[in-house]
Amino acid sequence: MATQTSLQSGEDLIELFDNAPLDARYWRTFILMSGLQILDFFDFFLIAFVMAVIGPRWHLTYGEGALILYCAGVGAIIGALAWGSIADVFGRKMQTVSGTFICGLSAGLIGVLPSGAWGALAVLRFFVGFGLAAGVTPALTIVVEVTPTRWRTGLASFYLICPAIGTLLASFTAAALLHTLGWRAVAMTGFVAIVFGILVWIFVPESVRWLTAKGRFAEARAQLAKQLRMPIERIPQPTARPASPPRANLGDLYANPRLFWQTVIIWSGSATAAYGYYLWGPTIAALALHVSPVQAAKYFIYVSLGGLTGRVFVSLVAPKAGRRPIGALFGVGSMAGLALAGYYHAALISGVPVFIVLVIVSAFFVEGGFANLAPYTIEQYGVSRGSRSSGLGQAANGVGKIVGPLVLAVLAGSGNLIAPQATAAAVLPAFIFLGAYMLAVGLAYVFLGVETRGREMALGD
């Protein structure tokens, strides 16, 4: 009876898939999805360096600048919830591709805008945010689902290194090309993401876990047979459709309120901090520290490296330490780094801006936390709600994309021109606010979190 129940639910098939080796097919998927993630985040963060140039040149106010930056957050909320639901119903792969196309096209078109067209820039940033969330939501779900349980905690976290590489690539591109080619050419590099979207379309298979949870057993068996180089007759054949296949109802995510609110807090808090210092950081460095936008971009190469280091650290430590302890520790570490960065924003030690050093430390903890929380959300909810849970996280991430940039704009005075005096006055209260958000993230892990390390993902509800 136990064997028959297992067979009918598809668990035998998934067990065979979960024990498969990490072969060339797996690594091809992992590499292509990683490249796509890098370029999507490259497109998103490139605006920070473009804004450092066009803000003063277009005579933008803090209100106009914040609108440009947080329109991407509004787009991300809609894109994450819509594509998260669609991907649970229709599959992960094509939603990843279509979202990337929207993101890359919108980012590249920023380079052809006429001078002063900040309204059109805000619209394009809306679609950059929409496309980013629409692509990243199912992409992360695919990576979590195709990775065997025994490797998932480390490799899924390692995949989250990609956003930091995308941010680093944006910093390098701006530092290298902004002065020589100008902001328009730099913005048009955003089109490159479309190429990786096409490669994913051609080479990446659909998630076997999702196909099984959806009851598409013939496709799941065919993919598994190909992966294992095994005759399809030897692949288990489920005999009954799943009782609760993935669907589009977002209300399913609130079936466990504790899990719902934990997801919202850890994602929105981390995003508020990250987008606050990344999207306004180059402007703060350029104006408050009296350096050029190119020099500010060079400083943020080190900030990006700090975030990248944090993500690598978490991918190595999480398989042994577990998700909850890492989340709590990195939330508190982020809080301390951000509060100190705000307090010492004008200080120099041997000519080195203390603000930049402390933002690097903050990036280590904030982005390290992202490498932990992004797969953690999907692991907790399971396959049937995997993409919707990823969408919930990305929607909360979109809230952070709004709140982070908005904080400095409100504190500086939204009607004030982007200028050194307004910037300096707003840095301390803004960074204390960002730090408080990260403290809430740490506490959410302590009081609301569960451990997922080594735990098999459920197919149904």
C-alpha positions in Angstrom: 0.0 0.0 0.0 2.8 2.4 0.8 4.5 1.8 -2.5 1.2 2.4 -4.4 0.6 5.6 -2.5 4.1 6.8 -3.3 3.7 5.9 -6.9 0.4 7.7 -7.3 1.7 10.9 -5.7 4.8 11.0 -8.0 7.2 10.7 -5.0 9.1 7.7 -6.6 9.7 9.8 -9.6 10.9 12.8 -7.6 13.1 10.5 -5.4 14.8 9.3 -8.5 15.2 12.8 -9.8 16.5 14.0 -6.4 19.2 11.4 -6.3 20.5 12.2 -9.8 24.1 13.5 -10.2 25.0 17.1 -10.9 25.7 16.4 -14.6 26.5 18.6 -17.6 22.8 19.2 -18.2 22.3 20.5 -14.7 25.4 22.8 -14.9 24.3 24.1 -18.3 21.0 25.2 -16.7 22.7 26.6 -13.7 25.2 28.7 -15.8 22.6 30.0 -18.2 20.2 31.0 -15.4 23.1 32.6 -13.5 24.0 34.7 -16.6 20.5 35.8 -17.0 20.2 36.8 -13.4 23.5 38.7 -13.6 22.3 40.7 -16.6 18.8 41.4 -15.2 20.4 43.0 -12.1 23.0 44.7 -14.2 20.1 46.4 -16.0 18.4 47.4 -12.8 21.3 48.9 -11.0 22.9 50.7 -13.9 20.4 53.6 -13.3 22.2 54.5 -10.1 25.3 55.7 -12.1 23.2 57.2 -14.9 21.3 59.2 -12.2 24.6 60.5 -10.8 25.2 62.1 -14.2 21.7 63.3 -15.3 20.4 64.3 -11.9 22.4 67.6 -11.8 22.4 67.9 -15.6 18.6 67.6 -16.0 18.1 69.8 -12.8 16.1 67.0 -11.2 14.6 67.5 -7.7 14.8 64.8 -5.1 11.1 64.1 -5.7 11.6 63.6 -9.4 14.7 61.4 -8.8 12.9 59.3 -6.2 10.0 58.8 -8.6 12.4 57.6 -11.3 14.0 55.1 -8.8 10.8 53.9 -7.1 8.8 53.4 -10.3 10.9 50.3 -10.7 9.6 49.1 -7.3 6.0 49.5 -8.4 6.7 47.6 -11.5 8.5 44.9 -9.6 5.5 44.4 -7.2 3.1 43.9 -10.1 5.5 41.8 -12.2 6.4 39.5 -9.2 2.8 38.8 -8.2 1.5 38.4 -11.8 4.4 36.3 -13.1 4.6 34.3 -9.9 1.0 33.2 -10.3 1.3 32.6 -14.0 4.5 30.5 -13.5 2.7 28.2 -11.0 0.0 27.6 -13.6 1.9 27.5 -16.9 5.5 26.7 -15.9 8.7 28.5 -14.9 10.7 28.6 -18.1 8.8 30.8 -20.5 7.9 33.3 -17.7 11.6 33.7 -17.0 12.3 34.4 -20.7 9.5 36.8 -21.2 10.4 38.8 -18.1 14.0 39.1 -19.2 12.9 40.4 -22.6 10.8 43.1 -21.0 13.7 44.1 -18.6 16.4 44.2 -21.2 14.4 46.1 -23.8 13.2 48.7 -21.3 16.7 49.2 -19.8 18.3 49.6 -23.3 15.7 52.1 -24.5 16.7 54.5 -21.6 19.7 55.4 -23.7 17.7 56.9 -26.5 15.5 59.2 -24.4 15.7 63.0 -25.1 17.4 65.2 -22.5 15.1 66.2 -19.7 12.5 63.4 -20.3 12.4 62.3 -16.7 8.7 61.2 -17.1 9.5 58.8 -19.9 12.5 57.6 -17.9 10.2 56.8 -14.9 7.9 54.8 -17.3 10.8 52.8 -18.6 12.1 52.2 -15.1 8.6 50.8 -14.2 9.0 48.2 -17.0 12.6 47.5 -16.0 11.4 46.7 -12.5 8.4 44.7 -13.9 10.6 42.7 -16.2 13.3 42.1 -13.5 10.8 40.7 -11.0 8.9 38.8 -13.8 12.1 37.1 -14.9 13.8 36.6 -11.5 10.7 35.1 -9.7 10.4 31.9 -11.8 14.2 31.8 -12.5 15.0 31.4 -8.8 12.2 28.8 -8.5 13.7 26.8 -11.3 17.1 26.7 -9.7 15.8 25.7 -6.3 13.6 23.0 -7.9 16.2 21.4 -10.2 18.9 21.2 -7.4 18.9 18.0 -5.4 18.0 18.4 -1.8 21.5 17.3 -0.6 23.1 20.2 -2.5 20.2 22.7 -2.4 21.2 24.8 0.6 24.7 25.6 -0.7 24.0 25.8 -4.5 20.8 27.8 -4.3 22.6 30.3 -2.1 25.6 30.3 -4.4 23.2 31.2 -7.3 22.3 34.3 -5.3 25.8 35.5 -5.9 24.6 36.5 -9.4 22.7 39.7 -8.3 25.9 40.9 -6.7 27.9 40.2 -9.8 25.3 42.1 -11.8 25.7 45.1 -9.5 29.5 44.8 -9.7 29.3 44.6 -13.5 27.2 47.8 -13.5 29.8 49.5 -11.3 32.7 48.4 -13.6 30.8 49.4 -16.8 30.0 52.8 -15.4 33.5 53.4 -14.1 35.0 52.3 -17.4 32.6 53.7 -20.0 30.7 56.6 -18.4 33.4 59.2 -19.1 34.5 57.9 -22.5 31.2 56.9 -24.1 28.7 58.8 -22.0 25.6 57.8 -20.1 23.5 56.9 -23.2 25.9 54.3 -24.4 26.2 52.9 -20.9 22.4 52.7 -20.6 22.1 50.9 -24.0 24.3 48.0 -22.7 21.0 46.9 -21.1 20.0 45.2 -24.3 22.5 42.4 -23.8 20.1 40.7 -21.3 17.9 39.8 -24.2 20.6 37.5 -25.6 20.7 35.4 -22.5 16.9 35.3 -22.5 17.1 33.6 -25.9 19.7 31.1 -24.7 17.5 30.1 -21.8 14.5 29.7 -24.1 16.5 27.3 -26.3 18.5 25.3 -23.8 16.9 25.3 -20.3 14.3 22.5 -19.6 11.2 23.0 -17.6 11.3 22.0 -13.9 10.7 18.3 -13.3 9.3 19.0 -9.9 6.7 21.4 -11.3 5.8 19.1 -14.1 5.2 16.3 -11.6 3.2 18.5 -9.2 1.1 19.7 -12.1 0.4 16.1 -13.2 2.2 16.4 -16.5 3.8 13.0 -15.9 4.8 12.2 -19.5 6.9 15.3 -19.8 8.4 14.8 -16.4 9.4 11.2 -17.2 10.8 12.1 -20.6 13.0 14.8 -19.1 14.2 12.6 -16.3 15.0 9.8 -18.7 17.0 12.2 -20.8 18.8 13.5 -17.7 19.6 10.0 -16.4 20.3 8.6 -19.9 17.9 5.8 -19.0 15.1 4.1 -21.0 11.8 5.8 -20.2 10.3 2.4 -19.3 12.5 2.4 -16.2 11.2 5.8 -15.0 8.3 5.4 -12.4 4.8 6.1 -13.9 2.5 8.0 -11.5 -1.0 6.6 -11.8 -3.2 9.4 -10.3 -3.3 13.1 -10.8 -2.1 15.3 -7.8 -4.8 16.2 -5.3 -3.6 19.9 -5.2 -1.7 20.9 -8.4 -0.2 24.4 -8.6 -2.7 27.2 -9.3 -2.8 31.0 -9.5 -4.6 31.8 -6.2 -2.4 34.2 -4.2 -4.6 33.7 -1.2 -3.0 30.2 -0.7 0.1 32.0 0.5 -1.8 33.2 3.6 -2.8 29.7 4.7 0.1 30.0 7.1 0.1 33.6 8.4 3.4 33.2 10.3 5.2 32.1 7.1 3.5 34.9 5.1 4.6 37.7 7.4 8.1 36.3 7.9 8.5 36.4 4.1 7.2 40.0 3.8 9.4 41.2 6.6 12.7 39.6 5.6 12.3 40.5 1.9 11.0 44.1 2.3 13.5 44.9 5.1 16.5 43.6 3.2 15.4 45.3 0.0 14.8 48.6 1.7 18.3 48.6 3.0 20.0 47.4 -0.2 18.2 49.7 -2.6 18.5 52.6 -0.3 22.3 52.5 -0.2 22.8 51.3 -3.8 20.5 53.6 -5.6 21.3 56.7 -3.7 24.8 55.7 -2.7 26.7 57.0 -5.8 24.8 60.3 -5.5 25.7 60.6 -1.8 29.3 59.8 -2.5 29.5 62.3 -5.4 27.9 65.2 -3.6 28.5 64.7 0.1 32.1 63.5 -0.4 32.7 66.1 -3.2 33.9 63.5 -5.8 33.0 63.0 -9.5 30.3 60.4 -10.6 33.1 58.3 -12.1 35.0 58.3 -8.8 31.7 57.4 -7.0 31.3 54.5 -9.4 34.8 53.3 -8.6 34.0 53.4 -4.9 30.9 51.3 -5.5 32.9 48.6 -7.2 34.2 47.9 -3.7 30.7 48.1 -2.2 29.7 45.5 -4.8 32.6 43.3 -4.0 31.6 43.5 -0.3 28.1 42.3 -1.2 29.6 39.5 -3.4 31.9 38.4 -0.6 28.9 38.2 1.7 27.0 36.0 -0.7 29.9 33.7 -1.2 30.4 33.4 2.5 26.7 32.5 3.1 26.7 29.9 0.3 29.7 28.2 2.0 28.5 28.4 5.6 24.7 27.9 5.3 24.9 24.2 4.6 26.5 23.7 8.0 25.0 26.5 10.0 21.4 26.5 8.7 19.1 29.2 7.4 17.7 30.6 10.6 21.0 31.4 12.5 22.5 33.0 9.3 19.4 35.1 8.9 19.4 36.4 12.5 23.1 37.1 12.6 23.3 38.9 9.3 20.2 41.0 10.1 21.9 42.4 13.3 25.2 42.9 11.5 23.5 44.9 8.7 21.8 47.1 11.3 25.2 48.0 13.0 26.9 48.7 9.7 24.2 51.0 8.3 23.8 53.0 11.5 27.5 53.6 11.8 27.7 54.5 8.1 25.2 57.2 8.6 26.9 58.5 11.7 30.4 58.7 10.2 29.3 59.7 6.7 31.6 62.8 6.6 34.6 61.2 8.3 37.9 60.4 6.6 40.8 58.2 7.7 44.0 58.7 5.8 42.0 60.1 3.0 39.6 57.1 2.8 35.9 57.9 3.3 34.6 56.0 6.4 31.2 56.1 4.8 32.3 53.9 1.9 34.1 51.5 4.2 31.0 51.0 6.4 28.7 50.7 3.4 31.0 47.9 2.2 30.6 46.2 5.6 26.8 46.7 5.4 26.7 45.2 1.9 28.5 42.1 3.2 25.7 41.5 5.7 22.7 42.7 3.7 23.6 40.9 0.5 24.8 37.8 2.3 21.3 37.8 3.9 19.8 37.8 0.4 21.7 34.7 -0.6 20.1 33.0 2.4 16.5 34.3 2.3 15.7 34.1 -1.4 15.8 30.2 -1.7 14.6 29.9 1.9 11.2 31.4 0.9 10.6 28.8 -1.8 12.0 25.9 0.3 9.4 26.7 3.0 6.4 26.9 0.7 7.1 23.9 -1.5 6.7 23.2 -5.2 2.9 23.8 -5.5 3.2 27.4 -4.2 6.9 27.8 -5.2 6.7 30.5 -7.8 3.9 32.4 -6.0 6.0 32.4 -2.8 8.9 33.7 -4.8 6.6 36.3 -6.3 5.5 37.3 -2.7 9.1 37.7 -1.8 9.9 39.7 -5.0 6.8 41.9 -4.4 8.0 42.7 -0.9 11.4 43.3 -2.6 9.6 45.8 -4.8 8.3 47.6 -1.7 11.9 47.9 -0.6 12.8 49.3 -4.0 10.2 52.1 -3.3 10.9 52.7 0.4 14.7 52.7 0.2 15.0 55.5 -2.4 12.0 57.3 -1.0 13.5 57.6 2.5 16.4 59.9 1.5 14.1 61.9 -0.8 11.7 62.6 2.1 14.4 63.4 4.6 16.2 65.6 2.2 13.0 67.4 1.1 11.4 66.2 -2.1 11.3 69.7 -3.5 15.0 70.4 -3.0 17.4 70.1 -5.9 19.8 67.2 -5.7 22.6 69.1 -4.0 25.3 68.6 -1.3 23.6 70.4 1.5 20.4 68.5 1.3 22.2 65.2 0.9 24.5 65.7 4.0 21.5 66.6 6.2 19.6 63.5 5.2 22.3 60.8 5.4 22.3 60.1 9.2 18.5 59.7 9.8 18.1 57.8 6.5 20.7 55.2 7.4 19.4 54.8 10.9 16.1 54.1 9.4 17.6 51.5 7.0 19.4 49.9 10.0 16.2 49.6 12.0 14.6 47.7 9.1 17.5 45.2 9.1 17.0 44.7 12.8 13.4 43.7 12.1 14.8 41.2 9.6 17.0 39.5 12.2 14.1 39.4 14.7 11.8 37.8 12.1 14.2 34.9 11.7 14.4 34.4 15.4 10.6 34.5 16.2 9.0 33.4 12.9 11.5 31.3 11.1 11.7 27.5 10.6 14.8 25.5 9.5 14.7 24.1 5.9 18.3 22.8 5.6 18.2 19.2 4.3 14.4 19.1 4.2 12.7 17.8 1.0 10.4 20.2 -0.7 6.7 19.2 -0.6 5.0 18.7 -4.0 1.5 19.6 -2.7 0.0 22.0 -0.1 
